[in-house]
């Protein structure tokens, strides 16, 4: 299975929706697309929506952690939402939830970033 990356800008937030498998074969695509959007400067914050992400390995964790650090250095925040059970377990084991807030859906994630009107 491959990976689809959907990017949507909402005010100063980049919503990244991942579908498929985030692994060592697809990690570079996600890294490139997210870095490009961050460096363009349109987005202060990122919501990572993982509702349709079926699988993720340590390469995916590395991509997420790297973009988190990149965003944090610019004063931004990253939050995660719609995480399925297997990906949730990986986040839990890796300790990522200690630095990345998790929300049930995109609306709650937007609210947590205080960008909802």
N, C-alpha and C positions, 0 to 999 in steps of 0.2 A: 504494500500500500504506500502511496505517496503522501505528500503534505500539501495542503492548500493554506495560504496565508491571505487573510482579508484585513485590510487596513481602513479604518474610518476615522476621520477627524471630527471631533465634537468640541467646539470652543477650543480650549487649550489642552485637550486630552486626545491622545492617540489610542484608539481601541484596536487591539490586535486579536483577531479571532483565528485560532488554529484548528484545522480539521485534518485528521489522519494520524500520522506517526512522526514524532519529533525525535530523530535519532542521529547517529553520526552521518547518515546519508543526506539528511535534510537540514541539519543544524546551520550550515553556512548560509542557506537561503534566508532563514529566519534572522540570523545575525545581520546579514547585509541589509535586508529590508527595514529592520528596526533601527539600525545605526543610521541609515540614510534619513529616515524620518526624524530621528532625534537631532541629527546634525543640521538638518534644514531649519531647525529652530521653531517650527510651528507648534510643537507640543511641549508643554511643561511636565505633563504626567502621562503615564501609560496604564491602561487597563488591559490585562491579559485574560482574555476569555477562552476557557479551555473546554467548553461544553462538548465539542465534537472531536476532542483530541483523544484517540484511543490508546496511544502508547507514547511513552517518553523514556529515554535512557539518560545516562549521566551527561551525554553531549548536550542534550536539551537543557539540563540543569545549568550547565556551564554557560550556555547562551543567555538564559534568563538572568543568572547572577551577574554576568558581564554587563548586560543592558541596565540592570538595576544600579550597579556601581556607576556606570556612565551617566545615568539620569540623576542619581543622587548628587554627583559632583556638580551638576548644573542647578541643584536646588529643587529637583523634581521628586515626585513620588511614583511608585509602581504598586498596583494592587492586582490581585488575581480573583477571578470569579468563575463560577460554573465548573468546578473541578470534579471529575468523576472519581470513583473509588480507587482505581489502580494508580492514577496520577497523584491523587491526594496522599496515598500511602508513601509514594516516592518523595513528595515534598516533606512529609512528616519525618521520614527517616533521614533525609538530608539536612533537616533543620531550617529549611527555607521559610517556613511559616513563622519563625522567630523574627524575621526581618520583613517579610511580605504579608500584609494583611490579606485575608481571604473573605470573599463575600459570596452570597448565594446566587446573585445575578448581576447583570450589568447596571441596572438601575440603582441598586444598593451601592455598587462600586462607585458610580458617578456621584451619588449622594455623599459618600465618604470623602470624596475629593472636593466637595462643596462647589460643584460646578453646575448643579441642576437649578433651573429657574423655577 
